[in-house]
Amino acid sequence: MQIGRFRSPEHRAAYDAAYDRGLAALPPPTGRHDIATGFGTVRAYRFGDPGPEPAVLLPGRAGTAAMWEPNLPALATRGPVYALDLVGEPGRSTQTAPIRGAEDQAAWLSHALAELEVTGAHLVGYSFGGWLAANLAVRAPERVASLTLIDPVHTFARFPAALLVRSALTAVPGVRRWARPSFLRWIAAGTEVAADDPVAALIDEGMRTYRIALPTPMPFTDEQLRSLRMPVLALLAGRSVMHDARRATDRARLVPDIRAELWPSATHAIAGESAAAVNDRVLAFWAEIGR
């Protein structure tokens, strides 16, 4: 398998400029960590002082830590927060070895949490980050105090065929120039993004400049979902193009201690578009479980 990389030094320079603008939208971090793992170096930003059972934020594809700009200030009122860039994706994490499947995905994340001395993380994952959080909980439950899954992909329901076709077009030379912005608009159900939004620009630049070489996430079995014993909050967007939201909500109830909620009017961009409501619900969930 290949390793994710930028398409050229020029692409890397353009991306770095967009990254710096996106990161500047966040509150200043109180700590920055580059953690060596067997699959690459993980960039983690800490907000607040170190403490027990911090929140750990895992972004969607190409989102980086910057995508949490609408959520981070509110979530940090509870206690320390770590926001990670993902290995194998555009960002300041770097991939040095192939990631072959779910075990490897769990391995690098578990190692990063160990180096950060996080033993019981309140994982918050959006989209692919939601799958990544659930994957760690399945394979290393001792590292997870609770799970918050915000419209997670391939977790409770599979990708639809239309998504796979549209996603593939974004990588085709000669087509991707128009396919990429069309794909992003489709994900947001036609919602227009402000032209000067630095986070949206960062995601677009990541998709343009970086070759991702990661395997497609494997869906979880019924037995794996039933094995999750930590408290779980799942917010499913009713207008999501990533899955059949009603089917995903129903299947999520295989998890023993879950609050599975279908938000009918939300799109897959729920974490940003419905940020205030998402923030309130996550904080209420943490208060409910006494964390």
C-alpha positions as CSV (number, residue, x, y, z in Angstrom):
1,M,0.0,0.0,0.0
2,Q,1.1,3.6,-0.6
3,I,1.6,6.3,2.0
4,G,-0.4,9.5,2.0
5,R,1.6,12.5,0.7
6,F,1.3,15.9,-0.8
7,R,1.2,16.0,-4.6
8,S,4.3,18.3,-4.9
9,P,6.3,20.7,-2.8
10,E,4.3,23.5,-4.4
11,H,1.1,21.9,-3.3
12,R,2.5,21.5,0.2
13,A,3.4,25.2,0.4
14,A,-0.1,26.2,-0.7
15,Y,-1.6,23.9,1.8
16,D,0.6,25.1,4.7
17,A,-0.6,28.7,4.1
18,A,-4.2,27.6,4.2
19,Y,-3.5,25.5,7.3
20,D,-2.0,28.5,9.2
21,R,-5.1,30.6,8.3
22,G,-7.4,27.8,9.5
23,L,-5.5,27.2,12.7
24,A,-5.6,30.9,13.5
25,A,-9.4,30.7,13.8
26,L,-9.0,28.6,16.9
27,P,-8.3,29.9,20.4
28,P,-4.5,29.8,21.1
29,P,-3.6,26.3,22.2
30,T,-1.9,25.8,25.6
31,G,0.2,22.9,24.3
32,R,1.4,21.4,21.1
33,H,2.6,17.8,20.8
34,D,4.1,15.8,17.9
35,I,3.9,12.1,18.9
36,A,5.9,9.5,17.1
37,T,3.9,6.2,16.4
38,G,4.6,3.2,14.3
39,F,2.6,4.8,11.4
40,G,3.7,8.4,11.6
41,T,3.8,11.4,13.8
42,V,0.5,12.7,15.3
43,R,0.0,16.4,15.8
44,A,-2.1,17.2,18.9
45,Y,-3.1,20.6,20.3
46,R,-4.1,21.0,23.9
47,F,-6.6,23.6,25.1
48,G,-6.7,24.2,28.8
49,D,-4.5,22.7,31.5
50,P,-3.7,19.0,31.6
51,G,-6.3,17.0,33.6
52,P,-7.9,13.6,34.0
53,E,-10.3,12.3,31.3
54,P,-9.9,15.0,28.8
55,A,-12.0,15.4,25.7
56,V,-10.3,14.3,22.5
57,L,-11.6,15.6,19.2
58,L,-11.2,13.6,16.0
59,P,-12.1,15.5,12.8
60,G,-13.7,14.5,9.6
61,R,-11.8,13.9,6.4
62,A,-9.3,16.7,5.7
63,G,-10.8,18.7,8.5
64,T,-7.8,18.8,10.9
65,A,-8.0,20.3,14.3
66,A,-9.2,23.5,12.7
67,M,-12.7,22.1,11.9
68,W,-13.6,22.3,15.6
69,E,-13.6,26.1,15.5
70,P,-17.4,26.3,16.1
71,N,-17.3,23.8,18.9
72,L,-14.0,24.0,20.8
73,P,-14.6,27.1,23.0
74,A,-17.8,25.6,24.3
75,L,-16.5,22.1,24.8
76,A,-13.4,23.5,26.6
77,T,-15.5,24.9,29.3
78,R,-15.8,21.4,30.8
79,G,-12.1,20.8,31.1
80,P,-9.0,20.0,29.0
81,V,-9.4,19.3,25.3
82,Y,-7.0,17.7,22.8
83,A,-7.7,18.2,19.1
84,L,-5.8,15.9,16.7
85,D,-4.8,15.9,13.1
86,L,-5.3,12.4,11.6
87,V,-2.4,10.2,10.3
88,G,-2.8,9.7,6.6
89,E,-4.7,12.9,6.0
90,P,-3.7,16.4,5.1
91,G,-2.6,18.3,8.2
92,R,0.4,18.5,10.4
93,S,0.4,14.8,11.2
94,T,2.7,12.8,8.9
95,Q,2.3,9.2,7.7
96,T,5.5,7.1,7.5
97,A,4.1,3.5,7.1
98,P,1.0,2.0,5.3
99,I,-2.2,1.8,7.3
100,R,-3.8,-1.5,6.2
101,G,-7.0,-1.6,8.2
102,A,-8.9,-1.0,11.4
103,E,-6.3,-2.5,13.7
104,D,-3.6,-0.1,12.4
105,Q,-6.0,2.8,12.8
106,A,-6.6,1.9,16.4
107,A,-2.9,1.3,17.0
108,W,-1.7,4.8,16.1
109,L,-4.5,6.5,18.0
110,S,-4.1,4.3,21.1
111,H,-0.3,5.0,21.1
112,A,-0.9,8.8,20.8
113,L,-3.3,8.8,23.7
114,A,-0.8,6.8,25.8
115,E,2.0,9.3,25.0
116,L,-0.4,12.1,26.0
117,E,-1.0,10.1,29.3
118,V,-4.7,10.0,28.5
119,T,-6.2,6.8,30.1
120,G,-9.9,7.6,29.9
121,A,-10.7,9.9,26.9
122,H,-14.1,11.4,26.2
123,L,-13.8,10.9,22.4
124,V,-15.7,13.2,20.1
125,G,-15.6,12.2,16.5
126,Y,-17.2,13.7,13.5
127,S,-17.8,11.8,10.2
128,F,-14.7,9.7,9.6
129,G,-13.4,10.8,13.0
130,G,-16.6,9.2,14.4
131,W,-15.7,5.9,12.9
132,L,-12.2,6.2,14.2
133,A,-13.5,6.9,17.7
134,A,-15.8,3.9,17.6
135,N,-13.0,1.7,16.2
136,L,-10.8,2.6,19.1
137,A,-13.6,1.9,21.6
138,V,-14.1,-1.6,20.0
139,R,-10.4,-2.5,20.1
140,A,-9.1,-0.6,23.1
141,P,-12.1,0.1,25.4
142,E,-9.9,0.8,28.4
143,R,-8.8,4.0,26.8
144,V,-12.3,5.4,26.3
145,A,-14.5,7.0,29.0
146,S,-17.3,8.0,26.7
147,L,-18.1,8.3,23.0
148,T,-19.7,11.2,21.1
149,L,-20.3,10.3,17.5
150,I,-21.5,13.2,15.3
151,D,-22.9,11.8,12.0
152,P,-20.3,9.0,11.9
153,V,-19.6,7.4,8.6
154,H,-19.7,3.6,8.0
155,T,-20.4,3.0,11.7
156,F,-24.1,2.2,12.0
157,A,-24.9,2.1,8.2
158,R,-22.9,1.7,5.0
159,F,-22.0,4.3,2.4
160,P,-24.6,4.7,-0.3
161,A,-23.5,4.0,-3.9
162,A,-24.0,7.7,-4.9
163,L,-21.4,8.8,-2.3
164,L,-18.8,6.4,-3.6
165,V,-19.3,7.6,-7.2
166,R,-19.1,11.3,-6.3
167,S,-16.1,10.8,-4.1
168,A,-14.2,8.9,-6.8
169,L,-14.8,11.8,-9.2
170,T,-12.9,14.2,-6.9
171,A,-9.7,12.2,-7.6
172,V,-10.0,12.0,-11.4
173,P,-7.6,14.4,-13.3
174,G,-9.4,16.9,-15.5
175,V,-12.6,16.3,-13.6
176,R,-11.7,17.0,-10.0
177,R,-11.5,20.8,-10.5
178,W,-15.3,21.0,-10.7
179,A,-16.1,17.7,-9.0
180,R,-14.5,18.7,-5.6
181,P,-16.5,21.9,-4.9
182,S,-19.6,20.1,-6.2
183,F,-19.0,17.2,-3.9
184,L,-18.6,19.5,-0.9
185,R,-21.8,21.4,-1.7
186,W,-23.6,18.0,-2.1
187,I,-22.4,16.9,1.4
188,A,-23.7,20.1,2.9
189,A,-27.1,19.6,1.0
190,G,-26.6,22.7,-1.0
191,T,-25.8,25.0,1.9
192,E,-23.5,27.7,0.7
193,V,-20.3,28.3,2.6
194,A,-18.9,31.8,3.1
195,A,-16.2,32.5,0.5
196,D,-13.9,33.8,3.3
197,D,-14.4,30.8,5.6
198,P,-10.8,29.7,6.4
199,V,-11.8,26.2,7.6
200,A,-13.8,25.4,4.5
201,A,-10.9,26.7,2.4
202,L,-8.5,24.5,4.4
203,I,-10.6,21.4,3.7
204,D,-10.9,22.2,0.0
205,E,-7.1,22.8,-0.2
206,G,-6.4,19.5,1.6
207,M,-8.6,17.6,-0.9
208,R,-6.8,19.4,-3.8
209,T,-3.2,19.0,-2.7
210,Y,-3.0,15.7,-0.8
211,R,-3.2,12.1,-2.0
212,I,-4.9,10.0,0.7
213,A,-3.9,6.4,0.8
214,L,-6.1,4.9,3.5
215,P,-8.3,1.8,3.3
216,T,-12.1,2.3,3.3
217,P,-13.4,2.0,6.9
218,M,-14.8,-1.4,7.6
219,P,-18.4,-1.4,9.0
220,F,-18.9,-2.7,12.5
221,T,-20.6,-6.0,13.1
222,D,-23.6,-6.3,15.4
223,E,-21.4,-8.1,17.9
224,Q,-18.9,-5.2,17.9
225,L,-21.6,-2.6,18.5
226,R,-23.0,-4.7,21.4
227,S,-19.6,-4.9,22.9
228,L,-19.4,-1.1,23.6
229,R,-20.0,-0.7,27.3
230,M,-19.1,3.0,27.8
231,P,-21.8,5.7,27.5
232,V,-22.4,6.8,23.9
233,L,-24.1,9.8,22.3
234,A,-24.8,9.5,18.6
235,L,-26.2,12.5,16.7
236,L,-27.4,11.4,13.2
237,A,-28.2,14.1,10.6
238,G,-31.5,13.4,8.9
239,R,-30.4,15.0,5.6
240,S,-27.0,13.3,5.6
241,V,-25.7,11.9,2.3
242,M,-23.3,9.6,4.1
243,H,-25.9,6.9,5.1
244,D,-29.6,6.2,5.6
245,A,-29.9,8.2,8.8
246,R,-33.1,6.5,10.0
247,R,-31.5,3.1,9.5
248,A,-28.3,4.2,11.2
249,T,-30.3,5.6,14.2
250,D,-32.2,2.3,14.5
251,R,-29.0,0.1,14.3
252,A,-27.2,2.4,16.7
253,R,-29.5,1.1,19.4
254,L,-27.5,-2.2,19.4
255,V,-25.1,-0.3,21.7
256,P,-26.2,-1.0,25.3
257,D,-25.7,2.5,26.8
258,I,-26.5,4.8,23.9
259,R,-28.5,8.0,23.3
260,A,-29.2,7.7,19.5
261,E,-30.8,10.9,18.2
262,L,-32.0,11.6,14.7
263,W,-31.9,15.4,13.9
264,P,-34.2,15.5,10.9
265,S,-33.2,18.9,9.5
266,A,-29.5,18.6,9.9
267,T,-27.1,17.9,7.0
268,H,-23.8,16.1,7.3
269,A,-22.2,19.4,8.2
270,I,-24.0,19.2,11.5
271,A,-21.0,19.9,13.6
272,G,-20.6,23.4,12.1
273,E,-24.0,24.4,10.9
274,S,-25.8,23.3,14.2
275,A,-22.8,24.1,16.4
276,A,-24.6,25.7,19.3
277,A,-27.1,22.9,19.5
278,V,-24.4,20.2,19.2
279,N,-22.3,21.9,21.9
280,D,-25.2,22.1,24.3
281,R,-26.1,18.4,23.7
282,V,-22.6,17.2,24.2
283,L,-22.1,19.2,27.4
284,A,-25.5,17.9,28.7
285,F,-24.4,14.3,27.9
286,W,-21.2,14.7,29.8
287,A,-23.1,16.2,32.8
288,E,-25.6,13.4,32.6
289,I,-22.9,10.7,32.9
290,G,-21.1,12.7,35.6
291,R,-18.0,13.5,33.7
